[in-house]
Amino acid sequence: MDNRIIALERIDELRKYDTEDSPFVDELLSGCLETARQTTSFLKNHIGERDKKVLNSKAHTARGSCLDAGYNRLAEIFGTIEIAAKDESFAQIETSLPDLERALSATEQALHHLLAQKH
């Protein structure tokens, strides 16, 4: 897997959908990051319930959203959590949460920098 926080070529690929009237990419990137933020919070708050289907589903959705945006590291960690939930390896999920929070923070910083460069 690509270890970069954000895959810039994915952003460039998405930019072809931008128009002057519709900043599609900025909205997509922000929306995907919000999904990751909400899912991270959900996972932290609900890991104790040990509901493998819900945890798997949330991680799966967030992984797909992160892949769409090119958020490589987040997608990788959500993928790990998705598999761990399927396998009922709740300890693995708990172990992954600090990595997820660090990756979320790094992605937020990288996105802020990326969007600031554009303007």
C-alpha positions in Angstrom: 0.0 0.0 0.0 1.1 3.6 -0.7 2.3 5.1 2.5 1.7 8.7 1.6 -1.0 10.5 3.6 -2.8 11.8 0.5 -2.3 10.4 -3.0 -1.9 13.6 -5.0 -2.4 11.9 -8.3 -5.9 10.9 -7.1 -6.6 14.6 -6.3 -5.4 15.6 -9.8 -7.6 12.9 -11.3 -10.6 14.3 -9.4 -9.9 17.9 -10.3 -11.2 17.2 -13.8 -14.7 17.3 -12.3 -14.2 20.8 -10.9 -15.8 23.8 -12.6 -15.6 27.5 -11.7 -19.1 27.3 -10.2 -18.7 24.0 -8.4 -15.6 23.3 -6.3 -16.3 19.5 -6.5 -13.0 18.3 -5.2 -12.7 20.6 -2.2 -16.2 19.5 -1.1 -15.5 15.8 -1.8 -12.2 16.0 0.2 -13.8 17.8 3.1 -16.8 15.4 3.1 -14.6 12.3 3.1 -12.5 13.7 5.9 -15.7 14.4 7.9 -16.8 10.8 7.3 -13.4 9.6 8.6 -13.7 11.9 11.6 -17.2 10.7 12.5 -16.3 7.1 12.0 -13.2 7.4 14.2 -15.4 8.9 16.9 -18.0 6.2 16.5 -15.5 3.4 16.7 -13.9 4.9 19.8 -17.3 5.2 21.5 -18.8 1.9 20.4 -15.9 -0.6 20.4 -17.1 -1.8 23.9 -20.3 -3.0 22.4 -18.5 -5.7 20.4 -21.0 -5.5 17.5 -18.9 -6.9 14.7 -21.5 -6.1 12.0 -21.8 -2.5 12.9 -18.1 -2.0 13.4 -17.3 -3.8 10.1 -19.9 -1.8 8.2 -18.7 1.6 9.6 -15.0 0.8 8.8 -15.9 -0.5 5.3 -17.8 2.7 4.5 -15.0 4.9 5.8 -12.4 2.9 4.0 -14.2 3.4 0.7 -14.7 7.1 1.3 -11.0 7.5 2.1 -10.0 5.6 -1.0 -12.2 7.9 -3.1 -10.4 10.9 -1.7 -6.9 9.4 -1.9 -6.5 9.3 1.9 -4.2 6.3 1.8 -3.2 5.9 5.4 -6.7 6.3 6.7 -8.0 3.8 4.2 -5.4 1.3 5.2 -6.2 1.6 8.9 -10.0 1.5 8.3 -9.3 -1.7 6.2 -7.4 -3.2 9.1 -10.3 -2.4 11.4 -12.8 -3.8 8.9 -11.0 -7.1 8.8 -10.5 -7.2 12.6 -14.3 -6.6 13.1 -15.1 -9.4 10.7 -12.8 -11.7 12.6 -14.1 -10.4 16.0 -10.6 -9.3 16.9 -11.8 -6.4 19.0 -8.4 -6.1 20.7 -6.9 -5.4 17.2 -9.5 -2.6 16.7 -8.6 -1.1 20.1 -4.9 -1.3 19.1 -5.6 0.4 15.8 -7.5 3.4 17.2 -4.5 5.5 18.3 -3.0 4.9 14.8 -6.3 6.0 13.3 -6.4 9.2 15.4 -2.8 10.0 14.4 -3.5 9.4 10.7 -6.7 11.5 10.9 -4.7 14.4 12.4 -2.0 14.0 9.8 -4.6 13.9 7.0 -6.3 17.0 8.3 -3.0 18.9 8.3 -2.0 17.7 4.9 -5.5 18.6 3.4 -5.4 22.0 5.0 -1.9 22.6 3.5 -3.1 21.3 0.1 -6.2 23.5 0.0 -4.3 26.5 1.2 -1.7 26.1 -1.7 -4.5 26.1 -4.3 -5.8 29.5 -3.3 
